[in-house]
């Protein structure tokens, strides 16, 4: 399912127009990004947790030259589904 298909399905479930559902989706994504930029965590009961994790520096290999390269530490967004949401899927 791509973004357009998701917005269409969301609009039908929420009884929104597709335009309103698109605006709501974009606002939600922007809000999540803003909160994560601040280094804060978002916990939504029954759904999951968004947070920023730090990936440690490591050594990698360039697949073309087989030379070893240093990959610096970085921050990555992470999402973990809650147990009650996982139970719905199983």
Secondary structure by P-SEA (a helix, b strand, c coil): ccaaaaaaaaaaaacccaaaaaaaaaaaaaaaaaaaaacbbbbbcccbbbbbbbbcbbbbbcccccbbbbbccbbbbbbbbcaaaaaaac
